[in-house]
Amino acid sequence: MATRPHVRTRPNPTISANELAKYLVSGDHAREGILRRAKEVSTAAVIRYRELRQGLVAYLSDPQRPLLRLVELEEALEQRASDTSLTPFSREDASASLEALAAFHRLGNRFGPMSFRAPATWPGPLAIEGVAVNVYPDLALVQEARSGPRYGVAIMRFAKGEDRESENGATRRAEIGRYVATLALMQAQAHCPDGHIAHHTLCQAIDVQNEDVISIGPSQTRRVNDIRAACRGIARAWPNL
């Protein structure tokens, strides 16, 4: 397959948790596009919401959760959004991050009883049926229980739904979140700290823009089987993309 300038082709099947979750709820045509984007990686890639993500992780993992952290984050983003010395992309990203930060403020009460901490060093991708799945936890959660301390991880999502999103669109977005939460559980199970038990209630997709905290819900086994079946199909399709 010919490659374009500034594009690196991955020889082995590799996909992110968010893109795999989208793949699972998409039709055949959309699936092909997702896989092509996963295979051909821009060498000049930029990461959206980086500063916002780092700021929210620092806030949630602080046991005191001082509001001053969020105030300082908002001020820094406002400065970047108006700084004409930055690239248009950087200013637009700061503006989008401010909008997401406002949504996070409305979501804040959902985190009251949760005890977050910074996750351990990333151990590498999950190997699922011949596919390397990049699951990057933003936060780790620990909860005491009679059976022993429980462990989970949370992944933040910043994709924004439409202002007048249809019921089907909202259902699809929630289903993506449940698959992301399932991948978070699989990551927690594979890399659970000694003496802890990975627990599905502590594995979450935090949908910041849409003000929701999504857990796996019912049909956990089915979702794991869906993921494994999808990865088998990705591994078969990869050489011919």
Backbone torsions as a table, in degrees:
resi	resn	phi	psi	omega
1	MET	NA	129.2	178.7
2	ALA	-70.8	143.7	178.2
3	THR	-111.7	156.4	180.0
4	ARG	-91.7	159.0	175.4
5	PRO	-57.8	147.1	178.2
6	HIS	65.9	22.1	177.9
7	VAL	-126.0	132.0	176.4
8	ARG	-107.8	130.8	-179.9
9	THR	-93.5	126.5	177.3
10	ARG	-80.4	123.7	-178.8
11	PRO	-74.2	-26.7	-176.4
12	ASN	-113.2	147.6	-177.2
13	PRO	-58.6	120.8	-177.4
14	THR	-145.5	136.3	-178.4
15	ILE	-154.9	151.7	177.7
16	SER	-82.7	163.0	179.2
17	ALA	-61.3	-44.4	-178.7
18	ASN	-64.6	-41.8	-179.3
19	GLU	-69.7	-35.4	176.6
20	LEU	-65.8	-39.7	178.1
21	ALA	-63.2	-41.7	176.6
22	LYS	-63.2	-41.5	179.0
23	TYR	-56.4	-40.5	-175.5
24	LEU	-67.3	-22.7	-178.6
25	VAL	-109.8	11.4	-174.9
26	SER	-105.9	159.9	173.9
27	GLY	-79.8	177.3	-173.7
28	ASP	-59.7	-45.2	-177.4
29	HIS	-62.9	-46.4	179.4
30	ALA	-64.9	-36.3	179.3
31	ARG	-61.1	-41.7	179.3
32	GLU	-61.4	-41.8	177.7
33	GLY	-63.3	-40.7	178.3
34	ILE	-60.7	-43.4	-178.5
35	LEU	-69.6	-37.3	178.5
36	ARG	-64.5	-40.5	177.9
37	ARG	-67.4	-32.6	177.7
38	ALA	-71.0	-33.0	-177.4
39	LYS	-80.4	-39.5	-179.0
40	GLU	-101.7	105.9	-173.6
41	VAL	-104.3	128.9	177.8
42	SER	-65.7	134.2	176.8
43	THR	-80.5	-8.0	177.8
44	ALA	-115.0	34.7	-175.9
45	ALA	-65.2	145.8	175.0
46	VAL	-120.9	150.8	-176.4
47	ILE	-107.9	120.9	178.1
48	ARG	-77.9	151.2	173.5
49	TYR	62.6	21.4	-176.8
50	ARG	-60.0	-51.2	-176.8
51	GLU	-65.3	-39.7	177.8
52	LEU	-63.5	-46.3	-179.5
53	ARG	-58.5	-47.3	-179.2
54	GLN	-62.1	-39.5	-179.7
55	GLY	-67.6	-40.9	-180.0
56	LEU	-69.5	-37.0	176.7
57	VAL	-63.3	-43.5	179.0
58	ALA	-62.4	-39.4	180.0
59	TYR	-67.5	-49.3	-174.9
60	LEU	-70.3	-30.1	-178.6
61	SER	-84.8	-4.8	174.8
62	ASP	-85.4	118.6	-177.8
63	PRO	-55.7	-29.1	-179.2
64	GLN	-83.1	-23.4	-176.7
65	ARG	44.0	60.8	-178.7
66	PRO	-69.3	131.4	-179.8
67	LEU	-62.7	-21.9	178.6
68	LEU	-57.6	-33.0	178.0
69	ARG	-60.4	-43.0	-178.6
70	LEU	-71.5	-35.6	177.1
71	VAL	-63.2	-46.2	179.9
72	GLU	-65.3	-37.1	177.6
73	LEU	-64.0	-44.4	179.7
74	GLU	-62.1	-42.6	179.8
75	GLU	-63.6	-40.7	179.5
76	ALA	-64.8	-40.3	179.9
77	LEU	-69.8	-37.9	177.1
78	GLU	-62.4	-39.3	178.9
79	GLN	-64.8	-42.6	179.7
80	ARG	-67.0	-37.5	-178.0
81	ALA	-64.6	-26.7	-177.7
82	SER	-105.5	2.2	-176.5
83	ASP	-83.5	104.7	-176.2
84	THR	-72.2	-9.2	176.9
85	SER	-79.1	-12.7	178.9
86	LEU	-87.0	164.7	178.5
87	THR	-70.2	155.8	175.5
88	PRO	-54.7	-38.0	179.0
89	PHE	-61.4	-44.7	-177.9
90	SER	-63.4	-40.2	179.1
91	ARG	-68.3	-41.9	178.6
92	GLU	-64.4	-39.7	179.3
93	ASP	-63.9	-39.3	178.2
94	ALA	-65.4	-39.5	178.1
95	SER	-64.7	-43.6	177.9
96	ALA	-64.5	-36.0	179.1
97	SER	-67.0	-35.6	176.5
98	LEU	-63.8	-40.3	177.6
99	GLU	-63.8	-42.0	178.7
100	ALA	-67.3	-35.8	178.2
101	LEU	-63.9	-38.2	176.4
102	ALA	-62.2	-39.9	176.8
103	ALA	-64.8	-38.7	179.1
104	PHE	-61.8	-38.7	177.4
105	HIS	-57.7	-39.6	-179.8
106	ARG	-72.8	-21.8	-179.2
107	LEU	-87.0	-15.9	-167.7
108	GLY	-50.7	-37.4	-177.1
109	ASN	-63.9	-19.7	-179.3
110	ARG	-70.3	-14.5	-174.1
111	PHE	-99.7	2.7	-174.1
112	GLY	-47.1	-58.4	-174.0
113	PRO	-84.1	-2.1	-173.8
114	MET	-85.1	135.6	179.5
115	SER	-105.9	98.2	-178.2
116	PHE	-92.5	156.1	170.4
117	ARG	-147.4	163.6	177.2
118	ALA	-65.8	140.1	-179.4
119	PRO	-73.0	161.5	176.0
120	ALA	-67.5	168.6	176.5
121	THR	-54.5	135.4	-177.0
122	TRP	-59.0	124.9	-175.6
123	PRO	-85.6	-2.7	-177.4
124	GLY	111.5	175.1	-174.9
125	PRO	-70.2	156.5	170.8
126	LEU	-78.4	135.6	175.0
127	ALA	-94.2	109.9	-178.1
128	ILE	-124.9	107.6	174.7
129	GLU	51.5	43.6	176.8
130	GLY	86.3	5.0	179.1
131	VAL	-117.5	134.9	173.7
132	ALA	-86.7	112.8	-177.7
133	VAL	-105.4	117.2	-178.4
134	ASN	-83.8	102.3	177.8
135	VAL	-108.0	109.6	-176.7
136	TYR	-107.0	98.2	177.7
137	PRO	-66.5	136.9	174.7
138	ASP	-88.8	-31.4	-175.9
139	LEU	-144.3	151.1	170.8
140	ALA	-109.9	148.8	178.8
141	LEU	-125.2	140.4	176.8
142	VAL	-131.4	137.4	-179.2
143	GLN	-140.3	131.7	177.7
144	GLU	-76.9	140.5	178.4
145	ALA	-147.4	163.3	-179.0
146	ARG	-59.2	-36.1	-178.1
147	SER	-78.2	-6.0	-178.2
148	GLY	125.1	167.5	-177.6
149	PRO	-64.0	133.0	178.2
150	ARG	-94.2	153.9	-175.7
151	TYR	-136.1	143.4	175.1
152	GLY	-156.2	173.7	176.8
153	VAL	-134.0	154.5	179.2
154	ALA	-122.5	143.9	179.4
155	ILE	-123.0	126.1	178.4
156	MET	-83.9	140.1	175.1
157	ARG	-123.2	135.3	-176.9
158	PHE	-117.0	3.0	178.5
159	ALA	-60.8	138.1	-175.5
160	LYS	-104.4	133.9	173.8
161	GLY	-78.5	169.9	178.0
162	GLU	-71.3	151.0	180.0
163	ASP	-58.4	-38.5	177.6
164	ARG	-116.4	58.8	-175.1
165	GLU	-65.3	136.8	178.4
166	SER	-69.7	164.4	177.2
167	GLU	-61.0	-38.5	178.2
168	ASN	-64.1	-40.1	179.3
169	GLY	-64.5	-42.5	179.2
170	ALA	-65.7	-39.0	178.0
171	THR	-64.5	-41.9	179.1
172	ARG	-62.9	-43.8	-179.9
173	ARG	-62.7	-41.4	178.6
174	ALA	-65.1	-37.2	179.3
175	GLU	-67.2	-38.8	174.0
176	ILE	-58.0	-44.1	179.6
177	GLY	-60.7	-38.8	179.6
178	ARG	-67.2	-36.8	176.8
179	TYR	-69.7	-36.5	175.0
180	VAL	-62.9	-42.2	178.0
181	ALA	-63.6	-36.0	177.5
182	THR	-65.8	-41.4	176.5
183	LEU	-65.7	-33.8	175.1
184	ALA	-62.9	-40.8	176.8
185	LEU	-63.5	-43.6	179.3
186	MET	-62.1	-37.1	176.3
187	GLN	-65.8	-44.0	-179.7
188	ALA	-63.9	-39.3	178.7
189	GLN	-65.7	-38.2	-177.6
190	ALA	-73.9	-26.3	-173.6
191	HIS	-134.3	45.3	-179.5
192	CYS	-77.5	133.0	177.9
193	PRO	-60.0	150.7	178.2
194	ASP	-56.7	137.4	177.3
195	GLY	83.0	1.4	179.7
196	HIS	-113.4	161.6	177.8
197	ILE	-121.1	120.3	176.3
198	ALA	-64.6	130.0	-174.8
199	HIS	-130.1	134.7	-173.1
200	HIS	-64.2	-28.4	-178.4
201	THR	-70.6	-16.8	-179.3
202	LEU	-100.5	5.1	179.2
203	CYS	-107.1	118.4	-165.9
204	GLN	-138.7	154.0	165.3
205	ALA	-109.0	119.6	179.0
206	ILE	-94.1	104.3	-178.1
207	ASP	-88.3	89.2	-170.1
208	VAL	-64.0	-51.8	-174.7
209	GLN	-61.1	-33.0	-175.8
210	ASN	-103.0	11.5	169.3
211	GLU	56.0	52.9	-176.9
212	ASP	-143.1	145.7	172.4
213	VAL	-115.2	114.9	-169.6
214	ILE	-109.9	125.8	173.3
215	SER	-104.3	179.3	-173.5
216	ILE	-65.3	-39.1	-177.1
217	GLY	75.8	-164.8	179.8
218	PRO	-69.3	170.6	176.2
219	SER	65.6	38.3	178.2
220	GLN	-58.4	-45.0	-178.6
221	THR	-63.5	-41.0	178.7
222	ARG	-61.9	-40.4	-178.5
223	ARG	-66.3	-40.8	176.4
224	VAL	-61.8	-43.2	178.2
225	ASN	-64.4	-38.1	176.2
226	ASP	-60.1	-44.5	-179.3
227	ILE	-62.9	-44.6	-179.3
228	ARG	-65.1	-41.6	179.2
229	ALA	-65.0	-41.4	178.2
230	ALA	-62.2	-40.6	-179.7
231	CYS	-67.0	-35.7	175.8
232	ARG	-62.4	-40.5	178.9
233	GLY	-67.7	-38.8	178.1
234	ILE	-63.1	-44.9	-179.9
235	ALA	-60.2	-38.5	178.7
236	ARG	-70.0	-37.5	-174.3
237	ALA	-80.3	-24.3	-169.7
238	TRP	-53.9	-48.2	-176.1
239	PRO	-62.5	-23.4	-175.1
240	ASN	-99.2	4.6	-179.8
241	LEU	-72.7	NA	NA
